[in-house]
Amino acid sequence: MAESFTVLNPASAPAQGALTDKKSEFIADICHVDELAQAVSFVETIRERHPKARHVAYAAICGDQGRLAERMSDDGEPSGTAGKPILDVLRANHLTDCVVTVTRYFGGILLGSGGLTRAYSSAASLAVKAADAARIATCVRLRMTVGYPQLDTLTHLIAQSDGVRDNEQYTDVVRLDALIEQSKAQAFSARVVEAFSGSVHAERIGVEHRAIQ
């Protein structure tokens, strides 16, 4: 099964790529979204930025493998010449949780179906290349409780496994979660037991999909 990736660029600062073909300008923007409703909102934001543009085509993918949700629009271009090529770029790069818009300023020269498809695909590809990408990994959430003198050791163990600390609570003891890639979770749990001579255990809370840089 192929790995999935996402982009980290927020809607407020999308990555961008642009090209000109027969005097038509194609400007592509890509950003991270958590759901398709956010993708639609981003498209409207792009429309507001480019009120004189002829078309704002887009494609978006959200979710993980097995339950992906997709959406696209040609925005008035001939059917299949804009939204589908953009979506194909996302699929080819195994991207999810992101949206790409391609804004076209018409230059007065018709490109034909083949020319439009290539232009929208190329512009989307340029935006993808410019984006800050991250791999999506399946992570196990493990919960632990330690005393303050033990915290440095636990922090070191989490770092050794390329994990992420989360949900930290400091009272008379320290309670925290560690997000560890699924392939490393069993070995991490064993190291925790060994490091603290069985006094600390990593309780498995659940499984999550997270972006890993």
NUPAVEX-392863 format. One line per field, with one value per residue (C-alpha): z, x, y; residue number from 1; residue in three letters. Coordinates in Angstrom, 3 decimals, decimal comma, always signed. Layout:
# residues N
w <- (Z / ...)
u <- (X / ...)
v <- (Y / ...)
num <- (NUM / ...)
residu <- (Ala / ...)
# end
This chain:
# residues 213
w <- (+0,000 / -1,048 / +1,586 / +1,799 / +2,058 / +2,820 / +2,652 / +5,703 / +4,105 / +5,746 / +3,862 / +4,981 / +3,260 / +0,442 / -1,738 / -5,305 / -8,824 / -12,046 / -15,786 / -18,951 / -22,045 / -25,199 / -23,152 / -20,641 / -17,095 / -14,779 / -11,054 / -8,766 / -4,971 / -2,603 / +1,126 / +3,888 / +4,761 / +7,233 / +5,420 / +2,081 / +3,519 / +4,250 / +0,655 / -0,662 / +1,633 / +0,324 / -3,264 / -2,428 / -0,883 / -4,111 / -6,149 / -4,021 / -4,626 / -8,392 / -9,257 / -12,893 / -13,517 / -16,074 / -14,188 / -10,760 / -11,170 / -8,235 / -6,786 / -3,180 / -1,398 / +2,290 / +4,452 / +4,588 / +2,411 / +2,301 / +2,950 / +0,769 / -0,156 / -3,364 / -4,964 / -8,114 / -10,452 / -14,010 / -13,240 / -16,772 / -18,684 / -21,047 / -19,022 / -17,848 / -18,861 / -15,506 / -12,312 / -13,385 / -14,370 / -11,020 / -9,165 / -11,116 / -9,896 / -6,276 / -6,811 / -8,573 / -5,630 / -3,080 / -1,456 / +0,893 / +3,211 / +0,733 / -1,989 / -5,176 / -7,062 / -10,506 / -11,460 / -15,169 / -16,716 / -20,343 / -22,849 / -25,881 / -27,573 / -27,321 / -26,070 / -27,028 / -24,732 / -24,796 / -24,151 / -21,250 / -19,662 / -19,876 / -18,553 / -15,534 / -14,746 / -15,074 / -12,903 / -10,202 / -10,339 / -9,838 / -6,717 / -5,339 / -5,857 / -4,036 / -1,061 / +2,319 / +2,206 / +5,033 / +5,182 / +6,887 / +9,323 / +11,371 / +14,981 / +18,257 / +21,161 / +24,354 / +27,766 / +30,643 / +34,153 / +35,645 / +38,518 / +37,813 / +38,239 / +35,517 / +32,966 / +31,258 / +30,702 / +29,220 / +27,003 / +25,705 / +24,967 / +23,018 / +20,999 / +20,255 / +18,654 / +16,694 / +18,723 / +19,648 / +23,165 / +23,584 / +26,194 / +28,995 / +32,503 / +35,423 / +38,940 / +41,673 / +38,795 / +35,025 / +32,755 / +29,035 / +25,763 / +23,215 / +19,547 / +18,133 / +14,621 / +14,677 / +13,451 / +16,425 / +19,155 / +20,475 / +20,800 / +22,483 / +25,053 / +25,839 / +26,330 / +28,718 / +30,872 / +30,863 / +31,553 / +34,617 / +35,857 / +35,298 / +37,322 / +34,218 / +31,446 / +28,163 / +27,943 / +24,395 / +23,932 / +20,207 / +16,660 / +14,713 / +11,358 / +11,676 / +9,422 / +9,997 / +8,636)
u <- (+0,000 / +1,431 / +2,223 / +0,040 / +1,237 / -0,268 / +0,833 / +1,379 / +0,840 / -2,180 / -4,978 / -3,602 / -0,259 / -0,739 / +2,099 / +1,885 / +2,937 / +2,198 / +2,681 / +1,649 / +0,437 / -0,577 / -1,108 / -3,413 / -2,059 / -2,600 / -2,004 / -2,167 / -2,546 / -2,388 / -3,058 / -3,932 / -7,576 / -9,159 / -12,491 / -14,069 / -16,056 / -12,743 / -11,678 / -14,800 / -14,154 / -10,589 / -11,860 / -14,165 / -11,226 / -9,246 / -12,204 / -12,296 / -8,579 / -9,021 / -12,334 / -11,306 / -10,201 / -12,200 / -12,060 / -11,072 / -10,982 / -10,041 / -9,731 / -9,583 / -9,020 / -9,659 / -9,485 / -7,296 / -7,000 / -10,249 / -12,479 / -11,239 / -13,572 / -12,884 / -14,333 / -13,497 / -14,833 / -14,040 / -15,658 / -16,923 / -14,028 / -14,909 / -15,806 / -12,791 / -10,164 / -9,559 / -10,798 / -9,934 / -6,312 / -5,825 / -7,308 / -5,053 / -2,001 / -3,124 / -3,716 / -0,378 / +1,429 / -0,579 / -1,814 / -4,756 / -6,187 / -5,428 / -6,987 / -5,502 / -7,063 / -5,933 / -6,991 / -7,023 / -6,775 / -7,821 / -5,333 / -7,605 / -6,211 / -8,072 / -5,924 / -8,163 / -9,015 / -5,523 / -3,869 / -6,176 / -5,599 / -1,831 / -1,918 / -4,107 / -2,100 / +1,241 / +0,164 / -1,122 / +2,152 / +4,162 / +2,136 / +2,619 / +6,375 / +6,429 / +4,442 / +5,790 / +4,923 / +4,701 / +4,208 / +1,060 / +1,863 / -0,317 / +0,570 / -0,352 / -1,297 / +0,348 / -0,387 / +2,095 / +2,427 / +5,866 / +7,402 / +9,299 / +12,722 / +11,726 / +10,568 / +13,921 / +14,377 / +10,902 / +11,426 / +14,634 / +12,859 / +10,131 / +12,719 / +14,634 / +11,478 / +10,825 / +7,667 / +5,668 / +4,663 / +1,054 / -1,630 / +0,847 / -0,548 / +1,620 / +0,318 / +2,084 / +3,099 / +3,419 / +0,827 / +1,454 / +0,743 / +3,303 / +2,403 / +4,615 / +4,521 / +2,716 / +5,749 / +7,784 / +5,132 / +5,762 / +9,516 / +8,932 / +6,582 / +9,143 / +11,880 / +9,656 / +9,081 / +12,803 / +13,958 / +11,732 / +12,049 / +8,361 / +7,110 / +5,896 / +3,763 / +2,615 / -1,170 / -2,476 / -5,264 / -5,907 / -4,583 / -4,370 / -3,141 / -0,709 / +1,563 / +5,237 / +7,853)
v <- (+0,000 / +3,356 / +5,927 / +9,018 / +12,593 / +15,976 / +19,596 / +21,755 / +25,172 / +26,843 / +28,529 / +31,884 / +31,185 / +28,662 / +27,439 / +28,668 / +27,831 / +29,695 / +29,457 / +31,267 / +29,422 / +31,334 / +34,493 / +32,762 / +32,912 / +29,937 / +30,523 / +27,481 / +27,613 / +24,655 / +24,424 / +21,979 / +21,333 / +18,923 / +18,578 / +19,373 / +22,278 / +24,024 / +23,365 / +25,096 / +28,060 / +28,307 / +28,321 / +31,234 / +33,088 / +32,638 / +33,897 / +37,035 / +37,598 / +37,267 / +38,968 / +39,480 / +35,885 / +33,880 / +30,566 / +29,161 / +25,388 / +23,171 / +19,694 / +18,500 / +15,199 / +14,501 / +11,387 / +8,321 / +5,253 / +3,327 / +6,339 / +9,160 / +12,003 / +13,928 / +17,022 / +18,963 / +21,646 / +22,744 / +26,134 / +26,655 / +25,102 / +22,217 / +19,124 / +17,161 / +19,740 / +21,452 / +19,824 / +16,273 / +17,078 / +18,844 / +15,868 / +13,502 / +15,463 / +15,022 / +11,310 / +10,807 / +12,407 / +10,361 / +13,568 / +13,950 / +16,607 / +19,374 / +21,504 / +22,954 / +25,838 / +26,940 / +30,454 / +31,255 / +34,696 / +34,196 / +35,542 / +35,594 / +32,478 / +29,159 / +26,290 / +23,370 / +20,483 / +18,994 / +22,342 / +23,135 / +19,736 / +20,143 / +23,712 / +22,925 / +19,797 / +21,600 / +24,523 / +22,165 / +20,218 / +23,402 / +24,253 / +20,736 / +21,001 / +24,342 / +23,046 / +21,950 / +18,250 / +15,740 / +11,986 / +10,726 / +7,941 / +5,618 / +6,369 / +4,723 / +7,003 / +5,715 / +7,215 / +7,197 / +8,561 / +9,292 / +11,190 / +14,386 / +12,703 / +10,203 / +12,761 / +13,338 / +9,614 / +9,256 / +12,299 / +10,714 / +7,415 / +9,221 / +11,147 / +7,929 / +6,541 / +9,766 / +10,223 / +13,297 / +14,339 / +15,405 / +16,112 / +16,812 / +17,338 / +18,421 / +17,831 / +15,878 / +13,578 / +14,006 / +12,444 / +12,583 / +10,866 / +9,784 / +9,424 / +6,684 / +5,268 / +1,946 / +0,014 / +1,300 / +1,211 / -2,290 / -1,759 / +1,609 / +0,082 / -2,586 / +0,011 / +1,973 / -1,104 / -1,896 / +1,675 / +2,023 / -1,575 / -2,229 / +0,755 / +2,606 / +1,155 / +2,654 / +2,315 / +2,073 / +4,629 / +4,510 / +4,808 / +8,078 / +9,328 / +12,216 / +14,222 / +13,429 / +15,827)
num <- (1 / 2 / 3 / 4 / 5 / 6 / 7 / 8 / 9 / 10 / 11 / 12 / 13 / 14 / 15 / 16 / 17 / 18 / 19 / 20 / 21 / 22 / 23 / 24 / 25 / 26 / 27 / 28 / 29 / 30 / 31 / 32 / 33 / 34 / 35 / 36 / 37 / 38 / 39 / 40 / 41 / 42 / 43 / 44 / 45 / 46 / 47 / 48 / 49 / 50 / 51 / 52 / 53 / 54 / 55 / 56 / 57 / 58 / 59 / 60 / 61 / 62 / 63 / 64 / 65 / 66 / 67 / 68 / 69 / 70 / 71 / 72 / 73 / 74 / 75 / 76 / 77 / 78 / 79 / 80 / 81 / 82 / 83 / 84 / 85 / 86 / 87 / 88 / 89 / 90 / 91 / 92 / 93 / 94 / 95 / 96 / 97 / 98 / 99 / 100 / 101 / 102 / 103 / 104 / 105 / 106 / 107 / 108 / 109 / 110 / 111 / 112 / 113 / 114 / 115 / 116 / 117 / 118 / 119 / 120 / 121 / 122 / 123 / 124 / 125 / 126 / 127 / 128 / 129 / 130 / 131 / 132 / 133 / 134 / 135 / 136 / 137 / 138 / 139 / 140 / 141 / 142 / 143 / 144 / 145 / 146 / 147 / 148 / 149 / 150 / 151 / 152 / 153 / 154 / 155 / 156 / 157 / 158 / 159 / 160 / 161 / 162 / 163 / 164 / 165 / 166 / 167 / 168 / 169 / 170 / 171 / 172 / 173 / 174 / 175 / 176 / 177 / 178 / 179 / 180 / 181 / 182 / 183 / 184 / 185 / 186 / 187 / 188 / 189 / 190 / 191 / 192 / 193 / 194 / 195 / 196 / 197 / 198 / 199 / 200 / 201 / 202 / 203 / 204 / 205 / 206 / 207 / 208 / 209 / 210 / 211 / 212 / 213)
residu <- (Met / Ala / Glu / Ser / Phe / Thr / Val / Leu / Asn / Pro / Ala / Ser / Ala / Pro / Ala / Gln / Gly / Ala / Leu / Thr / Asp / Lys / Lys / Ser / Glu / Phe / Ile / Ala / Asp / Ile / Cys / His / Val / Asp / Glu / Leu / Ala / Gln / Ala / Val / Ser / Phe / Val / Glu / Thr / Ile / Arg / Glu / Arg / His / Pro / Lys / Ala / Arg / His / Val / Ala / Tyr / Ala / Ala / Ile / Cys / Gly / Asp / Gln / Gly / Arg / Leu / Ala / Glu / Arg / Met / Ser / Asp / Asp / Gly / Glu / Pro / Ser / Gly / Thr / Ala / Gly / Lys / Pro / Ile / Leu / Asp / Val / Leu / Arg / Ala / Asn / His / Leu / Thr / Asp / Cys / Val / Val / Thr / Val / Thr / Arg / Tyr / Phe / Gly / Gly / Ile / Leu / Leu / Gly / Ser / Gly / Gly / Leu / Thr / Arg / Ala / Tyr / Ser / Ser / Ala / Ala / Ser / Leu / Ala / Val / Lys / Ala / Ala / Asp / Ala / Ala / Arg / Ile / Ala / Thr / Cys / Val / Arg / Leu / Arg / Met / Thr / Val / Gly / Tyr / Pro / Gln / Leu / Asp / Thr / Leu / Thr / His / Leu / Ile / Ala / Gln / Ser / Asp / Gly / Val / Arg / Asp / Asn / Glu / Gln / Tyr / Thr / Asp / Val / Val / Arg / Leu / Asp / Ala / Leu / Ile / Glu / Gln / Ser / Lys / Ala / Gln / Ala / Phe / Ser / Ala / Arg / Val / Val / Glu / Ala / Phe / Ser / Gly / Ser / Val / His / Ala / Glu / Arg / Ile / Gly / Val / Glu / His / Arg / Ala / Ile / Gln)
# end
